[in-house]
Amino acid sequence: MFIAGLSVAVAFTFAALISPTDPVIVIEIFKKLRVPIQLSTLMEFESSFNDATGLIIFSSIITLTVVVLLLLTIL
């Protein structure tokens, strides 16, 4: 099965890799607009949570792909 010419494993791995957001621009805008520090801290925390989630999904997809490929070579 292919998505946009890529195998499903490669497509999902790429999606997990690029999905976490980068808050640098938002934080810079918050500083210029003098947004309360609580909101800025919340944004940074949410970004860290997204990064961790993306890393876990990325690692899980890589592990699952390796296991499936190993099982296919054994059978």
Residue, then its C-alpha position, 0 to 999 in steps of 0.5 A: m500500500f502506498i501514500a503519495g508514492l511512499s510506502v505506508a511505513v515511510a509516509f507515517t514516519f515522515a508525518a511523525l517527524i514533521s508533525p511537532t510544531d515549532p513555537v519560536i515564532v509564536i514566542e517571539i510574537f508573544k514577547k513583542l505583544r507583551v503577552p502574560i508570562q503564564l500564556s507564554t509558559l503554557m505555549e512552551f510546555e505545549s510545544s515540549f509535549n508535542d515534541a515528546t509525542g512526535l518522538i514517541i510516535f516516530s520511534s514506535i513506527i521505526t521499531l514496528t517497521v524493523v520488527v515487521l521486516l525482520l519477521l518477513t525475512i524469517l518467514 
